Every structure is written in structure tokens, then in C-alpha cells.
């Protein structure tokens, strides 16, 4: 099963994305593209058993301007999907 994570938009420090085939308990995290570091916050956990869905995550003020992308991790912490990069101003 191929999992997909699509960045949709960033507006007012809220990131919207859609996903397909993410397992329950998968986590969507924010990654700093420059350093490759995972940010501790925000983290969204998938709770829906539906194969298609959407996530919204509010970026805390601690997220600095830069280039980021979303990454989906399964319950074991393995990368299962990645979004395109986007800019936070």
C-alpha cells in the first residue's frame, strides 16, 4: 500500500494537507529542510480509519521562517510519506 501526503496550503500559520493510505496511529510531523531536524511541535496523530483524509496543524511561534516539509511516520517510526517543501515567512 502506497501512502501519500500532499501539502495543500499555509495560511495564518496553519498548514493544511491531505493524505491517502496512512495507518491509524501514524504521525505527521514538521521537518526543517535545511537541517533535516524534526520539530517537536506540532505533531498530528492519524485517528481515522478512512483511507483518505486531511490534517491541519497550527505552527507555534517557535517555528522560525524557513523551508519545511511534512513527513508521515508509521507507528514504528518508519517514514511512509513526505510532502513537497513549503516556505514559512
Backbone atoms as SQL, in Angstrom:
CREATE TABLE atoms (id INTEGER PRIMARY KEY, chain TEXT, resi INTEGER, resn TEXT, atom TEXT, x REAL, y REAL, z REAL);
INSERT INTO atoms VALUES
  (1, 'A', 1, 'UNK', 'N', 0.839, -1.165, 0.000),
  (2, 'A', 1, 'UNK', 'CA', 0.000, 0.000, 0.000),
  (3, 'A', 1, 'UNK', 'C', 0.893, 1.239, 0.000),
  (4, 'A', 2, 'UNK', 'N', 0.684, 2.121, -0.940),
  (5, 'A', 2, 'UNK', 'CA', 1.480, 3.337, -1.068),
  (6, 'A', 2, 'UNK', 'C', 0.776, 4.473, -0.332),
  (7, 'A', 3, 'UNK', 'N', 1.474, 5.113, 0.585),
  (8, 'A', 3, 'UNK', 'CA', 0.934, 6.246, 1.336),
  (9, 'A', 3, 'UNK', 'C', 1.354, 7.540, 0.670),
  (10, 'A', 4, 'UNK', 'N', 0.452, 8.535, 0.716),
  (11, 'A', 4, 'UNK', 'CA', 0.708, 9.829, 0.086),
  (12, 'A', 4, 'UNK', 'C', 0.363, 10.932, 1.072),
  (13, 'A', 5, 'UNK', 'N', 1.183, 11.977, 1.095),
  (14, 'A', 5, 'UNK', 'CA', 0.955, 13.149, 1.936),
  (15, 'A', 5, 'UNK', 'C', 1.159, 14.376, 1.058),
  (16, 'A', 6, 'UNK', 'N', 0.091, 15.149, 0.823),
  (17, 'A', 6, 'UNK', 'CA', 0.140, 16.310, -0.070),
  (18, 'A', 6, 'UNK', 'C', -0.054, 17.602, 0.703),
  (19, 'A', 7, 'UNK', 'N', 0.931, 18.493, 0.620),
  (20, 'A', 7, 'UNK', 'CA', 0.785, 19.832, 1.173),
  (21, 'A', 7, 'UNK', 'C', -0.258, 20.559, 0.346),
  (22, 'A', 8, 'UNK', 'N', -1.214, 21.231, 1.010),
  (23, 'A', 8, 'UNK', 'CA', -2.258, 21.979, 0.304),
  (24, 'A', 8, 'UNK', 'C', -2.012, 23.470, 0.410),
  (25, 'A', 9, 'UNK', 'N', -1.893, 23.985, 1.647),
  (26, 'A', 9, 'UNK', 'CA', -1.675, 25.421, 1.794),
  (27, 'A', 9, 'UNK', 'C', -1.149, 25.751, 3.185),
  (28, 'A', 10, 'UNK', 'N', -0.585, 26.954, 3.280),
  (29, 'A', 10, 'UNK', 'CA', -0.161, 27.534, 4.550),
  (30, 'A', 10, 'UNK', 'C', -0.798, 28.907, 4.612),
  (31, 'A', 11, 'UNK', 'N', -1.704, 29.105, 5.579),
  (32, 'A', 11, 'UNK', 'CA', -2.376, 30.386, 5.724),
  (33, 'A', 11, 'UNK', 'C', -2.532, 30.694, 7.203),
  (34, 'A', 12, 'UNK', 'N', -2.092, 31.885, 7.600),
  (35, 'A', 12, 'UNK', 'CA', -2.174, 32.309, 9.005),
  (36, 'A', 12, 'UNK', 'C', -1.523, 31.302, 9.956),
  (37, 'A', 13, 'UNK', 'N', -0.377, 30.773, 9.536),
  (38, 'A', 13, 'UNK', 'CA', 0.408, 29.809, 10.319),
  (39, 'A', 13, 'UNK', 'C', -0.331, 28.497, 10.585),
  (40, 'A', 14, 'UNK', 'N', -1.284, 28.153, 9.705),
  (41, 'A', 14, 'UNK', 'CA', -1.957, 26.863, 9.757),
  (42, 'A', 14, 'UNK', 'C', -1.635, 26.115, 8.471),
  (43, 'A', 15, 'UNK', 'N', -1.034, 24.938, 8.618),
  (44, 'A', 15, 'UNK', 'CA', -0.677, 24.099, 7.472),
  (45, 'A', 15, 'UNK', 'C', -1.825, 23.120, 7.229),
  (46, 'A', 16, 'UNK', 'N', -2.261, 23.045, 5.980),
  (47, 'A', 16, 'UNK', 'CA', -3.297, 22.088, 5.599),
  (48, 'A', 16, 'UNK', 'C', -2.680, 21.088, 4.620),
  (49, 'A', 17, 'UNK', 'N', -3.018, 19.816, 4.804),
  (50, 'A', 17, 'UNK', 'CA', -2.503, 18.760, 3.934),
  (51, 'A', 17, 'UNK', 'C', -3.556, 17.660, 3.811),
  (52, 'A', 18, 'UNK', 'N', -3.474, 16.910, 2.736),
  (53, 'A', 18, 'UNK', 'CA', -4.338, 15.747, 2.559),
  (54, 'A', 18, 'UNK', 'C', -3.457, 14.510, 2.570),
  (55, 'A', 19, 'UNK', 'N', -4.072, 13.380, 2.889),
  (56, 'A', 19, 'UNK', 'CA', -3.305, 12.134, 2.897),
  (57, 'A', 19, 'UNK', 'C', -4.140, 11.003, 2.321),
  (58, 'A', 20, 'UNK', 'N', -3.445, 9.956, 1.946),
  (59, 'A', 20, 'UNK', 'CA', -4.071, 8.734, 1.438),
  (60, 'A', 20, 'UNK', 'C', -3.290, 7.553, 1.980),
  (61, 'A', 21, 'UNK', 'N', -4.007, 6.567, 2.495),
  (62, 'A', 21, 'UNK', 'CA', -3.425, 5.302, 2.967),
  (63, 'A', 21, 'UNK', 'C', -2.436, 5.445, 4.122),
  (64, 'A', 22, 'UNK', 'N', -2.736, 6.332, 5.059),
  (65, 'A', 22, 'UNK', 'CA', -1.943, 6.379, 6.290),
  (66, 'A', 22, 'UNK', 'C', -2.647, 5.530, 7.335),
  (67, 'A', 23, 'UNK', 'N', -1.898, 4.743, 8.057),
  (68, 'A', 23, 'UNK', 'CA', -2.450, 3.851, 9.071),
  (69, 'A', 23, 'UNK', 'C', -2.876, 4.641, 10.308),
  (70, 'A', 24, 'UNK', 'N', -3.822, 4.084, 11.051),
  (71, 'A', 24, 'UNK', 'CA', -4.185, 4.655, 12.340),
  (72, 'A', 24, 'UNK', 'C', -2.937, 4.646, 13.216),
  (73, 'A', 25, 'UNK', 'N', -2.729, 5.686, 13.971),
  (74, 'A', 25, 'UNK', 'CA', -1.570, 5.915, 14.840),
  (75, 'A', 25, 'UNK', 'C', -0.343, 6.422, 14.092),
  (76, 'A', 26, 'UNK', 'N', -0.450, 6.642, 12.765),
  (77, 'A', 26, 'UNK', 'CA', 0.653, 7.286, 12.045),
  (78, 'A', 26, 'UNK', 'C', 0.739, 8.730, 12.532),
  (79, 'A', 27, 'UNK', 'N', 1.934, 9.283, 12.508),
  (80, 'A', 27, 'UNK', 'CA', 2.136, 10.657, 12.954),
  (81, 'A', 27, 'UNK', 'C', 2.618, 11.502, 11.787),
  (82, 'A', 28, 'UNK', 'N', 2.063, 12.708, 11.684),
  (83, 'A', 28, 'UNK', 'CA', 2.509, 13.683, 10.687),
  (84, 'A', 28, 'UNK', 'C', 3.310, 14.732, 11.445),
  (85, 'A', 29, 'UNK', 'N', 4.565, 14.909, 11.038),
  (86, 'A', 29, 'UNK', 'CA', 5.474, 15.818, 11.735),
  (87, 'A', 29, 'UNK', 'C', 6.012, 16.856, 10.765),
  (88, 'A', 30, 'UNK', 'N', 6.553, 17.927, 11.318),
  (89, 'A', 30, 'UNK', 'CA', 7.146, 19.004, 10.532),
  (90, 'A', 30, 'UNK', 'C', 8.659, 18.854, 10.560),
  (91, 'A', 31, 'UNK', 'N', 9.272, 18.948, 9.376),
  (92, 'A', 31, 'UNK', 'CA', 10.725, 18.782, 9.248),
  (93, 'A', 31, 'UNK', 'C', 11.330, 20.064, 8.679),
  (94, 'A', 32, 'UNK', 'N', 12.402, 20.541, 9.301),
  (95, 'A', 32, 'UNK', 'CA', 13.156, 21.683, 8.787),
  (96, 'A', 32, 'UNK', 'C', 14.029, 21.167, 7.647),
  (97, 'A', 33, 'UNK', 'N', 13.797, 21.672, 6.441),
  (98, 'A', 33, 'UNK', 'CA', 14.521, 21.152, 5.284),
  (99, 'A', 33, 'UNK', 'C', 16.023, 21.426, 5.364),
  (100, 'A', 34, 'UNK', 'N', 16.418, 22.589, 5.895),
  (101, 'A', 34, 'UNK', 'CA', 17.836, 22.948, 5.949),
  (102, 'A', 34, 'UNK', 'C', 18.633, 22.000, 6.840),
  (103, 'A', 35, 'UNK', 'N', 18.101, 21.670, 8.002),
  (104, 'A', 35, 'UNK', 'CA', 18.847, 20.830, 8.942),
  (105, 'A', 35, 'UNK', 'C', 18.408, 19.367, 8.916),
  (106, 'A', 36, 'UNK', 'N', 17.211, 19.102, 8.393),
  (107, 'A', 36, 'UNK', 'CA', 16.673, 17.744, 8.406),
  (108, 'A', 36, 'UNK', 'C', 16.113, 17.349, 9.757),
  (109, 'A', 37, 'UNK', 'N', 16.039, 18.319, 10.680),
  (110, 'A', 37, 'UNK', 'CA', 15.577, 18.043, 12.039),
  (111, 'A', 37, 'UNK', 'C', 14.055, 18.036, 12.125),
  (112, 'A', 38, 'UNK', 'N', 13.542, 17.088, 12.884),
  (113, 'A', 38, 'UNK', 'CA', 12.105, 17.027, 13.156),
  (114, 'A', 38, 'UNK', 'C', 11.791, 17.988, 14.289),
  (115, 'A', 39, 'UNK', 'N', 10.775, 18.814, 14.121),
  (116, 'A', 39, 'UNK', 'CA', 10.357, 19.720, 15.181),
  (117, 'A', 39, 'UNK', 'C', 9.489, 18.959, 16.172),
  (118, 'A', 40, 'UNK', 'N', 9.650, 19.255, 17.436),
  (119, 'A', 40, 'UNK', 'CA', 8.892, 18.558, 18.482),
  (120, 'A', 40, 'UNK', 'C', 7.413, 18.910, 18.445),
  (121, 'A', 41, 'UNK', 'N', 7.101, 20.102, 17.955),
  (122, 'A', 41, 'UNK', 'CA', 5.719, 20.551, 17.886),
  (123, 'A', 41, 'UNK', 'C', 5.565, 21.335, 16.596),
  (124, 'A', 42, 'UNK', 'N', 4.583, 21.121, 15.810),
  (125, 'A', 42, 'UNK', 'CA', 3.368, 20.333, 16.001),
  (126, 'A', 42, 'UNK', 'C', 3.526, 18.888, 15.514),
  (127, 'A', 43, 'UNK', 'N', 2.714, 18.012, 16.089),
  (128, 'A', 43, 'UNK', 'CA', 2.624, 16.618, 15.668),
  (129, 'A', 43, 'UNK', 'C', 1.140, 16.267, 15.619),
  (130, 'A', 44, 'UNK', 'N', 0.705, 15.667, 14.513),
  (131, 'A', 44, 'UNK', 'CA', -0.687, 15.246, 14.383),
  (132, 'A', 44, 'UNK', 'C', -0.706, 13.722, 14.268),
  (133, 'A', 45, 'UNK', 'N', -1.540, 13.069, 15.060),
  (134, 'A', 45, 'UNK', 'CA', -1.688, 11.618, 15.012),
  (135, 'A', 45, 'UNK', 'C', -2.954, 11.271, 14.253),
  (136, 'A', 46, 'UNK', 'N', -2.835, 10.365, 13.288),
  (137, 'A', 46, 'UNK', 'CA', -3.987, 9.934, 12.488),
  (138, 'A', 46, 'UNK', 'C', -4.860, 9.021, 13.347),
  (139, 'A', 47, 'UNK', 'N', -6.136, 9.351, 13.452),
  (140, 'A', 47, 'UNK', 'CA', -7.069, 8.561, 14.256),
  (141, 'A', 47, 'UNK', 'C', -8.193, 7.967, 13.417),
  (142, 'A', 48, 'UNK', 'N', -8.318, 8.411, 12.168),
  (143, 'A', 48, 'UNK', 'CA', -9.404, 7.938, 11.305),
  (144, 'A', 48, 'UNK', 'C', -9.007, 6.657, 10.588),
  (145, 'A', 49, 'UNK', 'N', -9.935, 5.745, 10.482),
  (146, 'A', 49, 'UNK', 'CA', -9.692, 4.507, 9.745),
  (147, 'A', 49, 'UNK', 'C', -9.967, 4.674, 8.250),
  (148, 'A', 50, 'UNK', 'N', -10.437, 5.867, 7.851),
  (149, 'A', 50, 'UNK', 'CA', -10.711, 6.132, 6.443),
  (150, 'A', 50, 'UNK', 'C', -9.389, 6.175, 5.666),
  (151, 'A', 51, 'UNK', 'N', -9.358, 5.654, 4.446),
  (152, 'A', 51, 'UNK', 'CA', -8.105, 5.641, 3.683),
  (153, 'A', 51, 'UNK', 'C', -7.695, 7.022, 3.165),
  (154, 'A', 52, 'UNK', 'N', -8.635, 7.980, 3.165),
  (155, 'A', 52, 'UNK', 'CA', -8.355, 9.328, 2.666),
  (156, 'A', 52, 'UNK', 'C', -8.774, 10.324, 3.736),
  (157, 'A', 53, 'UNK', 'N', -7.968, 11.363, 3.934),
  (158, 'A', 53, 'UNK', 'CA', -8.328, 12.354, 4.933),
  (159, 'A', 53, 'UNK', 'C', -7.500, 13.614, 4.801),
  (160, 'A', 54, 'UNK', 'N', -7.663, 14.489, 5.772),
  (161, 'A', 54, 'UNK', 'CA', -6.950, 15.764, 5.781),
  (162, 'A', 54, 'UNK', 'C', -6.456, 16.055, 7.191),
  (163, 'A', 55, 'UNK', 'N', -5.364, 16.787, 7.272),
  (164, 'A', 55, 'UNK', 'CA', -4.830, 17.236, 8.557),
  (165, 'A', 55, 'UNK', 'C', -4.605, 18.738, 8.495),
  (166, 'A', 56, 'UNK', 'N', -4.739, 19.367, 9.645),
  (167, 'A', 56, 'UNK', 'CA', -4.433, 20.788, 9.806),
  (168, 'A', 56, 'UNK', 'C', -3.585, 20.912, 11.062),
  (169, 'A', 57, 'UNK', 'N', -2.500, 21.644, 10.947),
  (170, 'A', 57, 'UNK', 'CA', -1.648, 21.851, 12.121),
  (171, 'A', 57, 'UNK', 'C', -1.276, 23.321, 12.234),
  (172, 'A', 58, 'UNK', 'N', -1.481, 23.854, 13.418),
  (173, 'A', 58, 'UNK', 'CA', -1.110, 25.241, 13.691),
  (174, 'A', 58, 'UNK', 'C', 0.357, 25.283, 14.087),
  (175, 'A', 59, 'UNK', 'N', 1.100, 26.171, 13.428),
  (176, 'A', 59, 'UNK', 'CA', 2.521, 26.317, 13.731),
  (177, 'A', 59, 'UNK', 'C', 2.701, 27.216, 14.944),
  (178, 'A', 60, 'UNK', 'N', 3.407, 26.751, 15.954),
  (179, 'A', 60, 'UNK', 'CA', 3.666, 27.609, 17.119),
  (180, 'A', 60, 'UNK', 'C', 4.624, 28.740, 16.741),
  (181, 'A', 61, 'UNK', 'N', 4.669, 29.751, 17.565),
  (182, 'A', 61, 'UNK', 'CA', 5.542, 30.904, 17.297),
  (183, 'A', 61, 'UNK', 'C', 7.015, 30.508, 17.293),
  (184, 'A', 62, 'UNK', 'N', 7.356, 29.363, 17.860),
  (185, 'A', 62, 'UNK', 'CA', 8.755, 28.920, 17.893),
  (186, 'A', 62, 'UNK', 'C', 9.251, 28.447, 16.525),
  (187, 'A', 63, 'UNK', 'N', 8.329, 28.227, 15.569),
  (188, 'A', 63, 'UNK', 'CA', 8.732, 27.819, 14.218),
  (189, 'A', 63, 'UNK', 'C', 9.208, 29.066, 13.485),
  (190, 'A', 64, 'UNK', 'N', 10.482, 29.090, 13.161),
  (191, 'A', 64, 'UNK', 'CA', 11.101, 30.248, 12.521),
  (192, 'A', 64, 'UNK', 'C', 10.859, 30.232, 11.018),
  (193, 'A', 65, 'UNK', 'N', 11.013, 31.387, 10.361),
  (194, 'A', 65, 'UNK', 'CA', 10.908, 31.420, 8.899),
  (195, 'A', 65, 'UNK', 'C', 11.925, 30.482, 8.265),
  (196, 'A', 66, 'UNK', 'N', 11.515, 29.823, 7.196),
  (197, 'A', 66, 'UNK', 'CA', 12.402, 28.893, 6.509),
  (198, 'A', 66, 'UNK', 'C', 11.615, 27.950, 5.633),
  (199, 'A', 67, 'UNK', 'N', 12.293, 26.931, 5.143),
  (200, 'A', 67, 'UNK', 'CA', 11.678, 25.925, 4.279),
  (201, 'A', 67, 'UNK', 'C', 11.456, 24.659, 5.090),
  (202, 'A', 68, 'UNK', 'N', 10.246, 24.124, 4.995),
  (203, 'A', 68, 'UNK', 'CA', 9.842, 22.953, 5.759),
  (204, 'A', 68, 'UNK', 'C', 9.108, 21.971, 4.854),
  (205, 'A', 69, 'UNK', 'N', 8.930, 20.751, 5.335),
  (206, 'A', 69, 'UNK', 'CA', 8.048, 19.795, 4.677),
  (207, 'A', 69, 'UNK', 'C', 7.423, 18.912, 5.743),
  (208, 'A', 70, 'UNK', 'N', 6.350, 18.230, 5.367),
  (209, 'A', 70, 'UNK', 'CA', 5.667, 17.322, 6.281),
  (210, 'A', 70, 'UNK', 'C', 6.143, 15.904, 6.014),
  (211, 'A', 71, 'UNK', 'N', 6.219, 15.109, 7.065),
  (212, 'A', 71, 'UNK', 'CA', 6.609, 13.712, 6.929),
  (213, 'A', 71, 'UNK', 'C', 5.652, 12.861, 7.752),
  (214, 'A', 72, 'UNK', 'N', 5.231, 11.735, 7.191),
  (215, 'A', 72, 'UNK', 'CA', 4.366, 10.805, 7.907),
  (216, 'A', 72, 'UNK', 'C', 5.201, 9.616, 8.357),
  (217, 'A', 73, 'UNK', 'N', 5.053, 9.279, 9.636),
  (218, 'A', 73, 'UNK', 'CA', 5.776, 8.157, 10.237),
  (219, 'A', 73, 'UNK', 'C', 4.761, 7.124, 10.707),
  (220, 'A', 74, 'UNK', 'N', 5.037, 5.858, 10.438),
  (221, 'A', 74, 'UNK', 'CA', 4.122, 4.822, 10.927),
  (222, 'A', 74, 'UNK', 'C', 4.332, 4.620, 12.428),
  (223, 'A', 75, 'UNK', 'N', 3.603, 3.696, 13.030),
  (224, 'A', 75, 'UNK', 'CA', 3.666, 3.502, 14.479),
  (225, 'A', 75, 'UNK', 'C', 5.046, 3.039, 14.961),
  (226, 'A', 76, 'UNK', 'N', 5.870, 2.505, 14.060),
  (227, 'A', 76, 'UNK', 'CA', 7.232, 2.093, 14.418),
  (228, 'A', 76, 'UNK', 'C', 8.249, 3.207, 14.206),
  (229, 'A', 77, 'UNK', 'N', 7.801, 4.347, 13.632),
  (230, 'A', 77, 'UNK', 'CA', 8.704, 5.467, 13.383),
  (231, 'A', 77, 'UNK', 'C', 9.341, 5.463, 12.016),
  (232, 'A', 78, 'UNK', 'N', 8.917, 4.544, 11.131),
  (233, 'A', 78, 'UNK', 'CA', 9.456, 4.498, 9.768),
  (234, 'A', 78, 'UNK', 'C', 8.764, 5.548, 8.901),
  (235, 'A', 79, 'UNK', 'N', 9.511, 6.182, 8.012),
  (236, 'A', 79, 'UNK', 'CA', 8.942, 7.166, 7.091),
  (237, 'A', 79, 'UNK', 'C', 8.092, 6.445, 6.055),
  (238, 'A', 80, 'UNK', 'N', 6.826, 6.889, 5.907),
  (239, 'A', 80, 'UNK', 'CA', 5.936, 6.265, 4.926),
  (240, 'A', 80, 'UNK', 'C', 5.486, 7.237, 3.845),
  (241, 'A', 81, 'UNK', 'N', 5.609, 8.551, 4.090),
  (242, 'A', 81, 'UNK', 'CA', 5.226, 9.539, 3.085),
  (243, 'A', 81, 'UNK', 'C', 5.875, 10.882, 3.432),
  (244, 'A', 82, 'UNK', 'N', 6.009, 11.723, 2.412),
  (245, 'A', 82, 'UNK', 'CA', 6.648, 13.019, 2.565),
  (246, 'A', 82, 'UNK', 'C', 5.965, 14.004, 1.628),
  (247, 'A', 83, 'UNK', 'N', 5.760, 15.230, 2.073),
  (248, 'A', 83, 'UNK', 'CA', 5.144, 16.246, 1.222),
  (249, 'A', 83, 'UNK', 'C', 6.229, 17.027, 0.476),
  (250, 'A', 84, 'UNK', 'N', 5.786, 17.905, -0.404),
  (251, 'A', 84, 'UNK', 'CA', 6.718, 18.830, -1.047),
  (252, 'A', 84, 'UNK', 'C', 7.113, 19.899, -0.026),
  (253, 'A', 85, 'UNK', 'N', 8.162, 20.637, -0.315),
  (254, 'A', 85, 'UNK', 'CA', 8.635, 21.671, 0.589),
  (255, 'A', 85, 'UNK', 'C', 7.771, 22.927, 0.438),
  (256, 'A', 86, 'UNK', 'N', 7.685, 23.706, 1.535),
  (257, 'A', 86, 'UNK', 'CA', 6.942, 24.957, 1.511),
  (258, 'A', 86, 'UNK', 'C', 7.667, 25.966, 2.409),
  (259, 'A', 87, 'UNK', 'N', 7.411, 27.242, 2.166),
  (260, 'A', 87, 'UNK', 'CA', 8.074, 28.321, 2.882),
  (261, 'A', 87, 'UNK', 'C', 7.202, 28.858, 4.005),
  (262, 'A', 88, 'UNK', 'N', 7.814, 29.055, 5.171),
  (263, 'A', 88, 'UNK', 'CA', 7.167, 29.724, 6.297),
  (264, 'A', 88, 'UNK', 'C', 7.848, 31.087, 6.413),
  (265, 'A', 89, 'UNK', 'N', 7.041, 32.138, 6.375),
  (266, 'A', 89, 'UNK', 'CA', 7.595, 33.502, 6.448),
  (267, 'A', 89, 'UNK', 'C', 7.603, 34.022, 7.860);
